[in-house]
């Protein structure tokens, strides 16, 4: 059978979006991994699937799969793209939609200029929420994990945005050893569900630079939930103000967080690349 899809990106974090409201199919992890191959498939960081909601207060169910076929809990760039997708495909006429995810609901607002604002929820700094557990390679001190990898001890700030993030503050983002440290941290048994590893440079109180090594995808051009986690970790340490721009390899996001018990608001673009059909 042929499956219709839309290729989209949010700051270069690229997605294949599948409408399973007007189409019907069953995709296995192997199917998704095959489609995600950049040489023999379509290629993407994540596949986004929109389905009918399972709860009354949501407009759509939103599922996220990494390029290796594993399912993720949250993706901020994906939420922006999915919001534009359901509007462009006329699955809704509402500019404000509620998306059901595997960890709750998120509210998204499509603005007239094409930018999408997403209520990303409140960050959690509880290691159990990631989860992160103490091991011989990981010492926990509140929301800090001191991990031992490749003969180094790294201090990671732990943040859950519905998905797990470990933030490493660095002096120079361009010199950060993302490809070495990222997978080394992800391989630790301290993170039984894996972790997204963010490398964050504080430029000033209103500006962060960030690179993210994601679970199941490697380093991506952008990561919305990772940007939220980095901003929350930096503000918790009083390094930035309430409003902050986060520069990722693919572009910039605008974030605001008033502090504990408040939600993080994220504003950024969502772009359509092309539409097509592929034989399953």
N, C-alpha and C positions, 0 to 999 in steps of 0.2 A: 504494500500500500504506500501511497504518497502522503507525506506529512507537510503541511504548510508551516512555515516559521518566519520570524522576523529577526534580523540581526540588528542589535542596538548597542550603544555604549554610553556609559556615564564617566566622562573624563578619561576615556581610554580603557576603562574596566569593561570588557566586552561580554555580551550576552547573546544567547539565542532564546527567544521568547516563543513559547508554544501555547496556543489557545486550545485548551481542552474543555471549553464550553460549547463551541460550535463543531469541534472535532472530537473523535473518540478513538483512543488507542491506549495501549499499555506499554510503557517504556521501562526496560530493565536497566540496572546499573551498567551492564555491558553495552546496551544500546547507547546510553548517554555518553559513556567513555569513547565509544566508536565515533559518535557524532562530534565529540569534543576534540578529536585529533586534528591538529592544524595542518597536517599533511594529507590525510586521507578522508577527513570528514569536513564539517563546516568550520570548526575551530571556535572556542570560546573559553572564557574564564569560568563562567557559570551558565547553566541552563535554568531559565525561569519558566515555571508552569503556572498558568492561571486556570483555576477550577471554580465551580460553584462553591459558595461558602457552606460550612458545616454548622455555623452558629448564627443566630438571628441578627446580631448587631454588626455583622461584616458584610461588605459588598462582594468580595471575592476571597477565595483561598489562594495563597501565594506560596509556592514551594520553590526551593533553591537547591540545585545540584551542582557540585563541583565538576571540573572537567574529568576527574577520575571516576565519576559516577556516585561518589558519596554525597549524602544529603547534608546541607548546612541549615543552621537555624535562622540566620539573619543576614541581610545584605542591603545596606543603605543605598548604594548606587543602583542596585537592582530594583529596589522599591520605587525609586524615581522613574526608572525606565518602564516598569510595569504600569505605573500610574498613567504615563503618557500613552502606553500601548492600549490599555482598555478604553481610553478616550478616543484615540485615533481609529480604533477598530469599531467604534460606536457600540461597544458593549455596555457603555454607560454614558449619560449626558451630564453627569455630576462632575464638577471640578474638584470636589473633595470626596475622597473615597477611603473606606476603612478596609484594610487588608488583614486577613487572618493568616498568621504564621504558625509554625510549630511551637512557638513560645509565647503566643499572645496575639494582640492586634496592634497595628500601627496606622496612624492617620496621616494621609498624604493630600497635599493641596497643589493642584496644577494652576500655576499663575498665568496671566494673560501673555506674559513675555516668553512663555515656554519653560521657564524655570519651575522646578518642583520643590516644595518645602515638605519635609518629612519630620513628624514627631517621632523621634527615635526612642522615646521612653527614658526612664531614669537609669543611670549606670549603677552597677553594683560593684563594690570593692571587696566582697566576701569571697575568699578563695574557694569556698565550697560551691559557689555558684558557677565557677568555670567548668568543671572542678579543677583544683590544684591541690595536691596532697604532698605532705612532707615525705621525703625519701633521703637516702644517703647522698643524692646529688642535688637536693633541693631543701633549703631551710626557709621556713615561713616566719615572717614577722609582720603581722597585720596584713596589709595589702601588698607587701613586698615579698618577692621570692628571690632568694639568693641561690643561683644555680651554678653548678660546676660543669663546664663544657670545654673540651679541648685544652685543659690546663688553665682555664680562666675562671674567675668567679664574676658573674654578671648579676646586677641588681635590676630586677624586672618589676614594674608596676602592674599589678593584676587588675583588670577591669572586665566585667561582663556586660555586654550590650545585648544580651539574649544569646550571643555567641561569645566564645572566649578570646580574650586578647591579653598579651603580655607586652608591655611597652618598655623599650630600652632607650633611655635618653642618651644622646650622643652629641659630641661637639661639632662634628662635621658629617652631615648626612651623605655627602658624596663619597666620603672615604669609608663609610660604614660597610662592614663585611657581611652584607645581607645574604649572599648566596652560601656563605659558610656557616654563619651563626644561626640563620633562620631554620634550616633543617636540623641542625644540632639540637636546638631548643625543642623543636617539635618532636624529636625522637625520645625525649625524656619521659620516663614512666610517671613523673610527677603530674603529667597532663594526660590522663587516661582517655579523654575525648579529643585529644589534639589541642592546638592553640594557634591563633594567628599572631605572628611576631611583628610588632611595629618598631621601627627605628625613627626616633623623633628628635629633631633639633629645635630648640627654642631660640628664635631669632630675636623677638622682642615680646612685649606683653600682649600684642595683638596678632602675632604671626608665628606659625609653626611650619617647619618642613617635615615631611613624613614619607617613609617608604615602608611597605608592608609585604611580608612573606606569608602568603595565605595557605591555609590547609587545603590540600587537594588541588592546588593551582600554581604554587610557587609565587614569585614576586609578580604582582599585578600593577597596572598603571595607576590604579586608584582603589581605595577601599573606604566606603562611606562609614561603616560601623567602626573601622579602625581609626578613622579621623576623629570620630566621636570619642572613642576610648582614649586616644592620645590627648585630646583637648581636656577631657575630664581628669585624667591623671595629672596633667600640667596645672590645671586650675586647683586641684586638691592640694598641690604643693605650692600654691600661690605664685606660680611662675607666669600666669597669663590672667587677663581680665575676663569678664563675662562674655564678651564677643571676640571671636578670633577667626582669622583666616588660616586655613590649612592648605599648604601647597604640596601636591602630590605630583609624581612624574607626568600624569595626564592633565593636570590643571588644578584649579583652586575650588575649595568649598568654603561656605560661610557657616559658622556654627555659633550658637549661643547657649549658655548654660548658667543659670542663676546660682547653682550650688545644690547641696544635699536636698533630697526629696523633690527636686524639680526635674523636668524632662529636658533632654537635649534636642534643640531644633536645628535641622540641617537644611541648607538651601544650595541647590546646584542644578546643572543641566542634565538633560536626557535627550539623546540623539538617535534617530533611525538611520541605519546604514543601508540596508536593502531587505527585500522580501524574497522568498523563494519556496521551492518545494524540494523535498528529498525523498528518495525511495528507502523505506525501512527494510 
